[in-house]
């Protein structure tokens, strides 16, 4: 999975299927969407579309 700066999953899948991971990460750092990935549409399809928000602070606390 690839997450944006807000902790939203923007891509689910094997990283080898991405054309240029360095560009993907640079785009996300710049606040741009990933190319070739549809934005989350909301509704019941949100999980499949990659729109799950992840609370990074909660995850970090759980890992510690």
DATAFEN-V763543 format. One record per backbone hydrogen bond with DSSP energy under -1.0 kcal/mol. NH is the residue of the N-H (numbers start at 1). CO is the residue of the C=O. Records with the same first field share a line. If there is no record, write none. Layout:
BEGIN
NH = CO / CO
END
This chain:
BEGIN
2 = 11
4 = 8
7 = 4
9 = 52
10 = 2
11 = 2
17 = 14
18 = 15
24 = 20
25 = 21
26 = 22
27 = 23
28 = 24
29 = 25
30 = 26
31 = 28
32 = 27
37 = 34
46 = 43
49 = 45
51 = 46
54 = 7
56 = 54
59 = 55
60 = 56
61 = 57
62 = 58
63 = 59
64 = 60
END
